[in-house]
């Protein structure tokens, strides 16, 4: 069965600083990987996804993620964080049957 | 607006009662997923439907049931409600491409 680990429960960065959120997955086949963002009181919004090909994928809101098969990782990055990026971020792995497993989430706080 | 509609947005009910949560998927999406999100348990997968048929089951209690109708909308029925059932309930849909589109959720409070 697949699983997703987000090692950091909470991260605080200063506005304008760079950001990296970690995600490690466990899945026997080729993974389909996703990052979602959830603002308070809202549903989850898809930021970006990886299926195959180029291991660096670009998403919305200036986010990117890099797939590293050797490390079973799919870390999310942003070069310069904005105050509006404060939210909870979820990494997910999806099987080819369409079932997703989500990590426990990382809460991002942005300091002014 | 994500295209996935959930109603109602908020629901307050007493223990022992039964409620129905409704979800209309994004146009063209055949799959519907239900998730429960609480502070202590995170995002928990409950159940998946594909074109009217149950496809996968997760951590769904026997007191809970769901169905997907011919027009593809789905309902999640929660019965004999307990205080611990208070949570955000999300519906998501997906189509031919991978990745989910989530609704904004129903916040259920059991008092």
HADDOCK unambig.tbl for C-alpha pairs under 7 A between the chains (distance, minus, plus):
assign (segid A and resid 42 and name CA) (segid B and resid 104 and name CA) 5.13 0.50 0.50
assign (segid A and resid 43 and name CA) (segid B and resid 102 and name CA) 5.69 0.50 0.50
assign (segid A and resid 43 and name CA) (segid B and resid 103 and name CA) 5.61 0.50 0.50
assign (segid A and resid 43 and name CA) (segid B and resid 104 and name CA) 4.22 0.50 0.50
assign (segid A and resid 43 and name CA) (segid B and resid 105 and name CA) 6.08 0.50 0.50
assign (segid A and resid 44 and name CA) (segid B and resid 102 and name CA) 5.71 0.50 0.50
assign (segid A and resid 45 and name CA) (segid B and resid 101 and name CA) 6.91 0.50 0.50
assign (segid A and resid 45 and name CA) (segid B and resid 102 and name CA) 6.72 0.50 0.50
assign (segid A and resid 102 and name CA) (segid B and resid 43 and name CA) 6.99 0.50 0.50
assign (segid A and resid 104 and name CA) (segid B and resid 42 and name CA) 5.90 0.50 0.50
